[in-house]
Amino acid sequence: MHDAARQLIDLVIISDIPLLFSPGKVGLAALMVANEESAVRIDFMGYVKKRFDDKNLEQFERLATELIELSKMLKGLRKGEYGCGANENLDMTILKRAHKKLKKCRAWGEKKKKKKRKAEEMAEGEK
């Protein structure tokens, strides 16, 4: 079940889903989808319901509907929905190269330097 969930997460990373849902919800939904295909069944919704008190029933219902919707989206990833494309033909080396280029992008590096400069200027101004 773990391997099937990891394969789904690999597809999620190159889709639009991380922009729509939090990582915890994506991980739980991936486990739920992998659970449907495995021989051993785990009641994830029962676990989630137990984590909520009787007072928070409304929050549980909202989370349950989100997880069901997300599970449907994860099942659609294999068909190429949600920005994923045909995953067998996807070259991960190209994606990794693009990720490295984005990571080294100037705009990201300058923000950190500006914060350090402002902190240093403020420290000098106080002396």
C-alpha positions in Angstrom: 0.0 0.0 0.0 2.9 2.3 0.8 4.4 1.9 -2.7 1.1 2.6 -4.4 0.6 5.7 -2.3 4.1 6.9 -3.2 3.4 6.4 -6.9 0.3 8.5 -6.5 2.3 11.2 -4.7 4.9 11.2 -7.5 2.0 12.0 -9.9 0.6 14.6 -7.6 3.8 16.6 -7.6 3.6 17.2 -11.3 -0.1 18.1 -11.3 -2.2 21.0 -10.1 -3.4 19.3 -7.0 -0.8 20.7 -4.6 -2.1 24.1 -5.4 -5.6 23.1 -4.3 -5.1 21.0 -1.2 -2.7 20.9 1.8 0.0 18.2 1.9 -1.6 16.4 4.8 -4.9 16.0 2.9 -3.1 14.9 -0.2 -1.1 12.3 1.7 -4.2 10.9 3.5 -6.2 10.8 0.3 -3.3 9.0 -1.5 -3.3 6.4 1.3 -7.1 6.0 1.0 -6.9 5.4 -2.8 -4.0 2.9 -2.3 -6.0 1.3 0.4 -8.9 0.6 -2.0 -6.6 -1.4 -4.2 -4.8 -3.3 -1.5 -5.8 -6.7 0.0 -5.7 -5.3 3.6 -8.3 -2.7 4.3 -7.8 0.1 6.8 -10.7 2.4 7.8 -9.1 5.8 7.3 -12.4 7.7 7.6 -13.1 5.9 10.9 -9.7 7.1 12.1 -10.3 10.7 11.0 -13.8 10.6 12.7 -12.3 9.4 15.9 -9.7 12.2 15.9 -12.6 14.7 15.9 -14.8 15.2 19.0 -18.5 15.0 18.8 -18.5 18.8 19.0 -16.5 19.1 15.8 -18.8 17.0 13.6 -19.2 19.8 11.1 -15.5 20.0 10.6 -15.3 16.3 10.2 -18.0 16.4 7.5 -16.2 19.1 5.6 -12.9 17.3 5.8 -14.6 14.0 4.7 -16.1 15.7 1.6 -12.7 17.2 0.7 -11.0 13.8 1.1 -13.6 12.1 -1.1 -13.3 14.8 -3.7 -9.5 14.6 -3.6 -9.6 10.8 -3.8 -11.6 11.1 -7.0 -9.0 13.6 -8.4 -6.1 11.2 -7.5 -7.9 8.4 -9.3 -8.1 10.7 -12.3 -4.4 11.4 -12.3 -3.7 8.0 -13.9 -5.9 9.0 -16.8 -3.9 12.2 -17.3 -6.3 14.6 -15.7 -5.4 17.7 -13.6 -2.3 18.8 -15.5 -0.5 15.5 -15.2 -0.4 14.4 -18.8 0.7 11.0 -19.8 2.9 10.0 -16.9 4.7 7.2 -18.6 6.2 9.6 -21.2 7.2 12.2 -18.7 11.0 12.7 -18.4 11.8 13.4 -14.8 15.3 14.6 -15.6 13.8 17.6 -17.4 11.6 18.3 -14.4 14.5 18.1 -12.0 16.6 20.4 -14.2 13.8 23.0 -14.3 13.4 22.7 -10.5 17.2 23.4 -10.0 17.0 26.4 -12.3 14.0 27.8 -10.5 15.7 27.2 -7.2 18.7 29.2 -8.3 16.5 32.0 -9.7 17.8 35.5 -8.8 14.5 36.8 -7.5 14.5 34.1 -4.8 18.0 34.8 -3.8 17.7 38.5 -3.5 14.9 38.4 -1.0 17.1 36.7 1.6 19.9 39.2 1.0 17.5 42.2 1.4 16.3 40.9 4.7 19.8 40.5 6.0 20.8 44.0 4.8 17.8 45.6 6.5 18.6 43.8 9.7 22.2 44.9 9.5 21.3 48.5 8.7 18.9 48.6 11.7 21.6 47.1 14.0 24.1 49.8 12.8 21.5 52.6 13.3 20.9 51.6 16.9 24.6 51.9 17.7 
